[in-house]
Amino acid sequence: MIWNDRPAEPRNWPIADAMASDPAVDATWLAPDRTDYPAMRILITAAQIQKRLSEMAAVLAPAYRDRPLTIVGVLTGSVMFLADLVRRLDMPLRIGLIQASSYRGETTTSGELYVSPGLMPDVRDRHVLLLDDILDTGQTLKRLVQDLRDQGALSVKVCVLLQKKGRQIHHVEVELVGFEIPDEFVVGYGLDYNDEYRQLPYIAVLPAI
Ligand code: XMP
């Protein structure tokens, strides 16, 4: 496909070299030539993520064997994590998605959470494994665990890819954590800044934003 709406620019994507030396990264995963990405520091490589997912699946599969399982991902950040993890779980399961967003309107308190009711999966008589990209203050997951319990789930357990150290204010019991990370703003593998960078196959720290 040839697009003529942007002049050709020389490749200058600082993380491309780091990715090319990562055996888990197929060259075709590289984003198209961009000059507008800031330099990023890779915190967790694609290979490290994929290896950890296999370990996590090995813990989860026996725990849910013979139980009616629904894996619920929190949009949008958990989509990569969900897709890669479920493909490692060789067992019957259902997938649901849930959307939660913080109100930022003038008439509501900042940080108040809105959960889209239309997207709430039917979890009655099901064991729920709630997946999120990152546990930060815990506000989102605490609320979602309660909502899913209220919907009649047999059990609700939480699994996160990342947990930020020293940030939790709201108590959430987390069953399984992929990686503990320092208190830095990260993007990639589902995590975004202004809805960008989600497609990166690794987790990186954005320079001061
Ligand atoms: P709470 O505070 O409710 O926050 O645990 C969870 C949500 O906050 C977002 N979040 C981040 N998103 N990089 C991101 O791209 C980060 O470093 C980060 N820290 C928190 C994220 O949406 C998560 O679900």
Boltz pocket constraint, residues with backbone or C-beta under 6 A from the ligand:
constraints:
  - pocket:
      binder: B
      contacts: [[A, 77], [A, 132], [A, 133], [A, 134], [A, 135], [A, 136], [A, 137], [A, 138], [A, 139], [A, 140], [A, 141], [A, 184], [A, 185], [A, 186], [A, 187], [A, 191], [A, 192], [A, 193]]
      max_distance: 6.0
